[in-house]
Amino acid sequence: MASHTEKETIDHFNETPWCKALITDPYWAPHRTRHQQARPRSKKYRKADAFFADTLSTDRTIRYCLTLKPREIKTTEPAYLEIRTIMDLGNGLTGHPSICHGGFVATMLDEVLGVLIQLNLEKKMEKLKREDRKHPGLSCFTAYLNTNYKRPVPAPGKVLCVAKFIMQERNKIYVSGSIEDGEGTVFTTGDGMFVEVVRTPSVL
């Protein structure tokens, strides 16, 4: 996954009609998340993103991954209310034959929900910097994730992961998400709460 350029990834997904329709929709713009970028040499960086950037970045796990965010950024917080991520899953993620392991399905949800929150935290930090307000940075942790398995997720195959912001109460961020086939079939839904924390040397 991480070894592919953005162009290679887009070209790959454009071979599938529903993926191409989403990618070419002017509402959405590609976004390279930290684990989708080329892997830097920083030990600290790799320590934080190793699971998706390394462990799940193989020809048998997540073969390609592309995140899309709204092209227009809201001027109020949060900057983004929704993101969408397309993943091409390999045959190394199965629990039952040709069916994704349920634990990995929950992992996909957790990841895309976290990506949405992290995008918004980055925008919040940019605003603080523009206001010349010093801040050590923000991060988030999953407090809980409720997962509803409606249909088996096929593997190998391509899936659409959707993450939506619900609301925030102080440092508690509530979100929901789904795993779909990109053509109307919903495999899994979920909702969760993440805790926003201030970054310290031990919280990166």
Disulfide bonds with the S-S distance in Angstrom:
none
